[in-house]
């Protein structure tokens, strides 16, 4: 099946689930131009509902993969979803409760946000991420608003992320100097880089949806971590020590 046919068929199937109001395509496939997407990139979709969604609708399709209930990815703004394999494609399906999204949008307009702990996010996921998704993702079915980056959020996010980056960097320096703990120091250095990247992109009023490529976008690519080759060596050593 061709990509465009797959997108249309998948979106139509998801839109037919009870309670679904809209379906979007996100990630690099929603924003890159023709020929700019890595052929191995996942397909990121989101379904929007209000108040309640029954994940048994997804299970009933017989799609191969891991399917959670809402809240199954730890709650918070990352409200559960499914990792699927469909027609040879890796598909991520995210659940988005519009009541929750609109709450965090209202908070963002006032310059308020929360950083939530989430697997794979070193610096945490800010609650305005779901607002950025509305701004950047491509609506396939239904109607959704397209928010502008709030002025109050730009000011507060720039200030807060920068403050946290300085504190994290100071902790990394002190940990290495006083205890010689290179692991904790390196981890906090990486976190500080990402926090400062968040700050710089907030100042530019650019939405951030995840940490992939974040340091590069902000002009903070990993030279301080020894560059890609140094990080690769460290990853190989860690894998050997931790095991499968």
N, C-alpha and C positions, 0 to 999 in steps of 0.2 A: 504494500500500500504506500502510495506517495505521501510525503510529509503533510501537505495541505489537506489531503483527504483524511489522513489520520487525525489531524487537529479537529476538523469539522465533525467527524464521527464521534470522537471521544467527548468533545464538548456537548454535543447533542445528547449523548448517553447520560452524562453527569447531570445536565440540566433537567433531565426527566426524573431525577430522584425527588421524592416528596420533600417539600420545603425549600428546595434550592431556588434562589432568586437570580443568581448570575454566576457565570463561569469566566475565568480569566486565564490567560497564558502569561507566565512570568519568566524570570531568568534571562539568560543571554539570548534565547530564541525569540523573546518578545521585543528585544531592543536592538539587536545587531542587524546590519544590513545584509543583503544577499551575499553569500560566500564568506561571511565573517564569523560564522558559528562553527565551533569545534564539532565535528560529526559525532563525537562520543559524548557530547553534553547531554545531561538529563533533560527531560521534558517536565517543566514545572507548571502545574495547573493549580488553581484555587477555586473552590466552590463557596459561594456566599449564601447564608441563610440567616434567619432571625430566631434566636431563642433556643431552638432545638433542631438537631439533625441526628438521624438514626444511621449509624455506620453499617448497619445490616444491609442497607441499600447497596453499598459498595461490595460487601461480601457476597451478595446474591448474584453478582455478575459472573462469578467464577474466575475473576482475574487472579493471576498468580502474584503472590507478594505478601507483605506484612501490612495488616489493616488494623488501625486502632480506633477506639471511640474518641469523641471530642474530649480533650484534656489528656489524651493518652501520651502526649509528648511532654508531660510535666506541667500542663496547664499554662496559664499566662497567655501572652500574645501568640505563642506558637501552640495553637489550639488542637494539636493532633492532626492525623492524616493517614496517608498510606504510601508505602514504597511498593511500586508495582512493576511488573514486566509484561508489556503488552505488544504483540506484533514485533518482538525483538527489540523493543525500546524500553529504556529505563524511565519510568514515569513517577514523579512525586506529585501527590495530590494533597493539598492543604485545605483544612477546614477553617472558614472565617465567619464568625458570628458578627453580623452587621451591628448589632447592639453594642458589642464590645469595641468594634472598630470605631464607631461613631463616638464612643466615650473617650477613647485615646486621641481621636482627632480634636475633640473639644479641649482636652487637656493640652495638646500640642499648641493650639491657638493661644493659650494662656502662657506658653513657655514652660509647661510642666511635663515631665516624663519620668519614668522609672526604668532603671536598668535591671533586667531579670537574668538570673542564672540559666544558661542553656548549654547543653552539650554541643561541642564544636565551636563555641563562641568564647574566645579568650577574655574579651573585655565586657562580656554580657551583651544581651540584646535590648536595645532601647524600645520602649513601648510605641514610639512613633514609627517604627518599622512598618506596621500595618497601614499607616497613613501613606507612607512612601510607596507601598505596593499599589494602592489606589491610583497614585499619581503616575506610576511608571508602567504597570502591567497593561496588557492588551485585552480589552473586554471582548469576549467571544459570543456570549449569550447574556441577554438582560441589559440593564442600565445601572451604571455606578458613577458617583461623582469623581472628579479629577482635581484633587486639592492642590493649591499652591503651597509653597514652603512658608509657614507662618513667620513673620518678622520676630515675634517674641521667642519662638523656638530657636531661631538662628542665634539670637543674642545669648540666650541661656545655655544652649547646648555648646556653643563655642566656649563660653566661660567655664562651664562645669567640666567638660571633657578635658580642657587644658589644665585646670586645677588638679584633676585626678591624675593626669599624666605626670605632672611634676611630683606629686606625692608618691606615685608608684615607682618612678625612677629613683627617687631618694631612698625608698625602701630597698630597691635592688642594690644600690650602691652600698648602703649600710650593711646589708646581709653579706655581701661579698667581702667587704672590708673587715667586719668584726668576726664573722663565722667561717669565711671561706666557702660558703655554700653556693657553688656555681649553678646548681640546678634551679634553686629558688631565684637567684639573681637573673639567670637567663630567662626564666618564665616571666618574671616581672618586667624585664626589659622589653620583651615582646609585647606584653600587655600595654606598657607605657607608649610604645610606638603606635599601637592601634588606637589608644585613647587620644593621642595627639592628632592622629589622622581624622578621627571623628570630629575633633574640634575644628580643624582646618576646613573640612568639607561643610560643616554646619555654617561656618563663616561665609562660604561661597553659596550657601543655600542649595546644596546638592544632597539629594536623598541617598541614604545608605541602607541597603537591604540585608547585607551580610558582610563578613570580614574578608572575603576573597577579593584580592586585588586592592584592598582598601589602602594599604600603605603606599602602594605605587601611585594610586590616584592622588594622594596627598603629597607626593614627592618625598616619601619617607621609605623607599624600598630598602630591603633588609641588609644594607651594607654593614650596619652595626652588629649584625648577627653572623658576620663572616661571609656574607653573600650566599648564593644558592649552593655552592660546592661545600662550604663549611657547614651549612644546615643539613645538607644531604649526608655528610659524614656523621654528624651527630644523630640523625634519624636512624642510620644503619646501626650505630652502636646501641641506641636505645632499643631498637627492635631485637637485636641479639640478646640484650639483657632482660627484656620483658618477656620475650617469647611470643608464640602464636596467640 
